[in-house]
Amino acid sequence: MNKSMKMISLVLLIGALLVAVILTFIALGFTSPIPWILAAVLIGIPFYISRREQQHFAVWKDEYSVGIKSLDDDHRKLLCLINKLQTAVHYQTGEIFEKEALDELVAYTKYHFDREEKMLEEAGYPDLDDHKKTHKAMIAEVEGFVEAYNQKGHEALKEVAAYLKNWLIGHINGTDKEYSALLTEKGMS
């Protein structure tokens, strides 16, 4: 079901529940539990939808910190950009917003990788070559998603947004955590 149909269905459901609440209060009175149950369901719908939608978005957690302020700030910014892309996926934002969100995310990812690699090189990180390979593989994957977006449009965004969210959090908690002690020891921030 596409987004428009989902929204129409939701509006119809809320409208029907609202009418049912009013009619059951009129027919059964305020002492009957049925209209109160319907009212609770009606009130609960926005909370349920909000909670369900939040599952798609990435939230910064202190456990993601690599202990280097500049890199943590980059990671926070990347999560925000991923969330901007998630917004494009889940709401009808239009092609201009989608393209801007995707381009901004790709550009900032490349900027961040470059900055991180320079810091690692300066610190003498022993696994720098492997780390660079991981970054290059991720960029190649993302460029493939960009190409898919250019061909398919909006349909391709869901896959790229989910991939980037999972990849970034996994990368931060995995390989990025491996260098934090070295950079901290070298006094980098």
C-alpha positions in Angstrom: 0.0 0.0 0.0 1.5 3.4 -1.0 1.8 6.3 1.4 -1.2 8.2 0.1 -3.5 5.1 0.6 -2.0 4.6 4.1 -2.8 8.2 5.0 -6.3 8.0 3.7 -6.9 4.7 5.5 -5.6 6.3 8.7 -7.8 9.4 8.4 -10.8 7.2 7.7 -10.0 5.0 10.7 -9.7 8.0 13.0 -12.9 9.5 11.6 -14.8 6.3 12.1 -13.5 6.0 15.7 -14.4 9.6 16.5 -17.9 9.0 15.2 -18.1 5.7 17.2 -16.9 7.4 20.4 -19.5 10.2 20.0 -22.4 7.8 19.2 -21.6 5.4 21.9 -21.4 8.2 24.5 -24.8 9.4 23.3 -26.3 5.9 23.2 -24.7 4.3 26.2 -23.8 7.3 28.4 -20.7 8.2 30.3 -20.9 5.2 32.7 -20.5 2.6 30.0 -16.9 1.4 29.5 -17.3 0.9 25.7 -17.1 4.6 24.7 -14.2 5.1 27.1 -12.3 2.1 25.5 -13.0 3.5 22.0 -11.8 7.0 23.2 -8.6 5.4 24.6 -8.0 3.6 21.3 -8.5 6.9 19.4 -6.1 8.8 21.7 -3.6 5.9 21.5 -3.4 5.9 17.7 -1.0 8.9 17.3 1.3 7.5 20.1 1.4 4.2 18.4 2.2 5.7 15.0 4.8 8.0 16.5 6.5 5.1 18.3 6.5 2.9 15.2 7.9 5.7 13.0 10.7 6.4 15.5 12.1 2.9 15.0 13.3 4.0 11.5 15.3 6.9 12.9 18.8 6.7 14.5 19.3 8.1 17.9 22.8 9.0 19.3 23.7 7.0 22.4 26.7 7.7 24.6 27.8 4.1 24.0 28.6 5.1 20.3 31.2 7.6 21.5 34.8 6.8 20.3 36.1 9.3 22.8 37.3 11.8 20.2 35.1 14.9 20.1 35.6 15.8 16.5 34.8 12.3 15.3 31.9 11.9 17.7 30.5 15.2 16.3 30.9 13.8 12.8 29.1 10.6 13.8 26.3 12.7 15.3 26.0 14.7 12.1 26.0 11.6 10.0 23.1 10.2 12.1 21.2 13.4 11.6 21.8 13.2 7.9 20.6 9.6 7.9 17.5 10.7 9.7 16.9 13.4 7.1 17.1 10.6 4.5 14.7 8.5 6.6 12.3 11.4 6.6 12.5 11.4 2.8 11.8 7.7 2.9 8.8 7.8 5.2 7.1 11.1 4.2 6.3 12.6 0.9 9.0 15.2 0.8 9.5 15.4 -2.9 12.4 14.6 -5.3 14.3 17.8 -4.5 14.4 17.0 -0.7 15.3 13.4 -1.4 18.2 14.2 -3.8 19.5 16.9 -1.4 19.4 14.6 1.6 21.1 11.8 -0.3 23.8 14.1 -1.8 24.5 15.8 1.5 24.8 12.5 3.3 27.2 11.1 0.7 29.3 14.3 0.7 29.6 14.4 4.4 30.4 10.7 4.7 33.3 11.2 2.3 34.4 14.3 4.3 34.3 12.3 7.5 36.2 9.3 6.2 38.9 11.6 4.8 39.2 13.4 8.2 39.2 10.2 10.1 41.8 8.6 7.8 44.1 11.6 8.2 43.9 11.5 11.9 44.6 7.7 11.9 47.6 8.3 9.6 49.0 11.0 11.8 48.6 8.8 14.9 50.3 5.9 13.2 47.3 3.6 13.3 48.6 0.1 12.4 45.3 -1.1 10.7 44.9 2.0 8.6 45.0 0.2 5.2 42.2 -2.2 6.3 40.2 0.8 7.7 40.6 2.6 4.4 39.4 -0.5 2.5 36.3 -0.6 4.7 35.6 3.0 3.9 36.1 2.5 0.2 33.8 -0.5 0.1 31.1 1.5 1.9 31.5 4.4 -0.5 31.2 2.1 -3.5 28.1 0.5 -2.0 26.6 4.0 -1.4 27.5 5.1 -4.9 25.6 2.0 -6.1 22.6 3.1 -4.1 22.9 6.6 -5.6 22.9 5.1 -9.1 19.8 3.0 -8.1 18.1 6.2 -6.8 18.9 8.0 -10.1 17.3 5.1 -12.0 14.4 4.1 -9.7 13.8 7.3 -7.7 12.0 7.1 -4.4 11.8 3.3 -4.4 15.5 3.0 -3.8 15.7 5.2 -0.8 14.4 2.8 1.8 17.2 0.3 1.2 19.9 2.9 1.2 18.6 4.6 4.4 18.4 1.2 6.3 21.9 0.2 5.0 23.5 3.4 6.1 21.9 3.4 9.5 23.0 -0.1 10.2 26.4 0.3 8.6 27.3 3.5 10.5 26.2 2.2 13.9 28.0 -1.1 13.3 31.1 0.7 12.1 31.2 3.1 15.0 30.8 0.3 17.5 33.2 -2.0 15.7 36.3 -0.7 13.9 36.0 2.9 15.0 36.2 1.8 18.7 39.5 0.1 17.9 41.4 3.3 17.3 39.9 5.5 20.1 42.6 4.5 22.6 45.4 5.3 20.2 44.0 8.7 19.2 43.3 9.6 22.9 46.8 8.6 23.8 48.1 10.8 21.0 46.1 13.7 22.4 43.8 14.1 19.4 40.3 15.3 19.7 
